[in-house]
């Protein structure tokens, strides 16, 4: 197998691994660097390719993390809607209205 074929297959393997959702989101710079350093020591890729791969993996990880956070937020929102639980904003609005009504009632009592 040529060096180019090794690099392509290792890159592909690492990229596919990084694309597996949570794995990419949890990938740290230290972990990615260790993986790539090992590949560089084995001669599977150059330092330049390794630096680029680490940067690409971390960028994909950030994107996956954001997607995961968005997904969890959406699921939580749906669960709260189904549970028919009052939100803080609704409670604060009701408290404001009650205070306003109490103020009006107090004003009427004074007259």
N, C-alpha and C positions, 0 to 999 in steps of 0.2 A: 504494500500500500504506500503510495507517495505521501510526502509531507502535506501537500495540499489536500489530499483526501482525508488525512487524519485531522487536519485543522477544521475542515468542513464538517466532519462527523462529530468532533468534540464540540464545536461551536453549536451545531444543531442540537446535540444532546443537552448542553447547558441551557440553550435558549428555550427548548421545549420544557425542560425542568422548571425554568423560571416562569414559564407561562402557566404553570399549573396553579392558578389562583393564589391561595394563601401562602404557598411556598415562596412565590415571588414577593408577596407583600412582606414576608418575614425575613427575607434575605438581607443580611447586613453587609456593609462594605467589607468588613473583616472576613466574613465567610466567603464572599465572592472572590476576594483577593487570594485567600488560601487555596481555593479551588483552581483558580487561574495560575497561581504560582506553581502549583503542583504540575499542571499541564505544561507550563514553560520549562520546568526542570526535566520533564520527560521528553522534551523536544517536540511536543505536539503542537505548539504554537510559539510565535515570536512574542517578545515583550510588548511591541507595538500593538499587535493583535490582542494580546491579553489585556492591556489597558483599555482598549476600545470595548472589548467584551465586558469587562467589569462595569464600565460606564453604561453600556447598553442594558446590562442585567439590572443595575440599580434603577435606571430610568423606567424599565418595564415593571420593576417591583413597586415603584411609586404609583404608577398607573393602576396596577392591580390592587394595591392597598386602597386607593381612592374608590375604585369600583366596588370593592368589598364593603367599605364604609357606607357608600351610597345604597348598596343593596340592603345592608343591615338596617339602615335608617328607614328605608321604604317598608321593609317587613315590619319593623316596630310600629311605624305609623299605621299600617293596616291593622295590626293587632290591637292597637289602642282604639282605633275607630270601631272595630268589631266589639270590643269590650265595653264600648259606650261609657268611657271614663272621661270625666271633665278635665279639660286642660287648664293649666295655670292661667292662661290668658282669659279663658271663660270665667274662671272663678274671680279673677281680678276685676273683670267687667261687672260681674254681679255684685261684688263688694262695693264698687264705685256707685252703682245704681242704688244700692241699699243705703249708702251714706247720703246720697242725694235725696232720696225719699225721706229719710230720717230728718234731714235738715228742713225739708218742706213741712213735715209734720210738726216739728218744733216751732217753726214760724207760724203755722196755723194755730197752734195752742196758745201762743203769745198774744194773738189778736183777739 
